[in-house]
């Protein structure tokens, strides 16, 4: 067992609706073998996808509205209330829609807004989907928790020659204390948090064109996957992990590496 006292959680984020804005968290309670809490609970179907909420099957992200192809989504600011299931969407600082996503009426209201907001990017009628128990609308079939090494993001700035907001990578845990790209060599290792959470790193995360979109402005202004491929020979940044042991996580918590 080795210890990395400098390794810590710099920030925690969730994305209640796939493709919409992130929410910063101070704490999160993870369940063993579960997904990151409150993350990718809903997705907005871009025309009929065949998704069956009774027998869910992982579909490619192009089945849904998402930043890789629908960068205008980044211009929206959203807040989700766990207790009421109410999603608030603002456009240019003004309330655009408020909807209870636990009801058909609320989901229809959000879908109706998207029909007006993205009239030329829809392959059919949008529909808001709810993740059934044991399923989430993650890009990866096993993307239970995503981790981003902020030193790797800083190194990406050198590759693209411009500032890079870490939120372009839409991770759940943002980490400080690793060398750039060190996370890519940690597949199979375990991170243990102060509260007892254990995360086993399972795979590297291949980045897509969603990272080219500025999460503040919605502008497609960089070519991050290409810069990674040209500079490093791969397009990976960050890793996925599974939850071996649940418990509390807090921003600022230290982590140690096991194995």
Buried (B, 14 or more C-beta within 10 A) or exposed (E): EEEBEEBBBBBBBBBBBBBBBBBEBEEBEBEEEBBBBBBBBBBBBBEEBEBEEEEBEBBEBEBBBBBBBBBBBBBBBBEBEEEEBBBBBBBEEEEBBBBBBEEEEBBBBBBBBBEEBBEEBBEEEBBBBBBEEEBBBBBBEEBBBBBBBBBBBEBBEEBBEEEBEBBBBBBBBBBBBBEBBBBBEBBEBBBBBBBEBBBBBBBBBBBBBBBBBBBEEBEBEBBBBBBBBEEBEBBBBBBBBBBBBBBBBBBEBBBBBBE
